[in-house]
Amino acid sequence: MAPARPTNSREKVRTYRERLRAQGLRPIQIWVPDVRAQAFAEEAHRQSLAVAQSAHAADDQDFIDSISDRGDE
């Protein structure tokens, strides 16, 4: 007979995590910038202007283009 299925969310998450651990996995938590925040948009804009106005802008863009896969080939 199969084990009883968990009925509440906490139990479901616990058994799910146990299965993953049994597969040799472990949970991690990472924090990333909130790209929806106004401060993020402002900083991204500031940095993009700095790069665009750099004396090395053309060389930098050539490098990015050379390593980018734009699916046009």
C-alpha positions in Angstrom: 0.0 0.0 0.0 1.3 3.5 -0.9 2.0 6.0 1.9 -0.8 8.5 2.6 -0.6 11.6 0.5 0.1 14.8 2.5 -3.0 17.0 3.0 -1.7 20.4 3.9 0.8 22.7 2.1 3.4 22.5 4.8 3.5 18.7 4.6 3.6 18.7 0.8 6.5 21.1 0.8 8.3 18.9 3.4 7.9 15.7 1.5 8.9 17.4 -1.8 12.1 18.7 -0.2 12.8 15.3 1.3 12.5 13.8 -2.2 14.9 16.4 -3.6 17.4 15.8 -0.8 17.2 12.1 -1.5 18.3 12.9 -5.1 21.4 14.6 -3.7 20.1 18.2 -4.1 20.1 20.9 -1.5 18.1 24.1 -1.2 19.8 27.5 -1.6 18.5 31.0 -1.4 19.8 33.9 -3.5 19.0 37.5 -3.6 18.9 39.4 -6.9 18.2 43.0 -7.8 14.6 43.9 -8.1 14.4 44.9 -11.7 10.9 46.4 -11.1 12.3 49.0 -8.7 12.6 52.6 -9.9 16.1 52.8 -8.3 17.2 49.9 -10.5 15.9 51.5 -13.7 17.7 54.8 -12.8 21.0 53.0 -12.0 20.8 50.9 -15.2 20.2 54.1 -17.2 23.1 55.9 -15.5 25.4 53.0 -16.2 24.3 52.6 -19.9 24.9 56.3 -20.4 28.4 56.0 -18.9 29.2 53.1 -21.2 27.8 54.8 -24.3 29.8 58.0 -23.6 33.0 56.2 -22.9 36.0 56.6 -25.2 35.9 52.8 -25.5 32.2 52.5 -26.4 32.8 51.3 -30.0 35.3 48.7 -28.9 33.1 47.6 -26.0 30.1 47.2 -28.4 32.2 45.3 -30.9 33.2 42.9 -28.2 29.6 42.4 -27.1 28.5 41.9 -30.7 31.2 39.3 -31.2 30.2 37.1 -28.3 26.4 37.6 -28.7 24.2 35.0 -30.3 21.4 37.0 -31.9 20.1 34.1 -33.9 20.7 35.9 -37.2 23.2 33.4 -38.5 
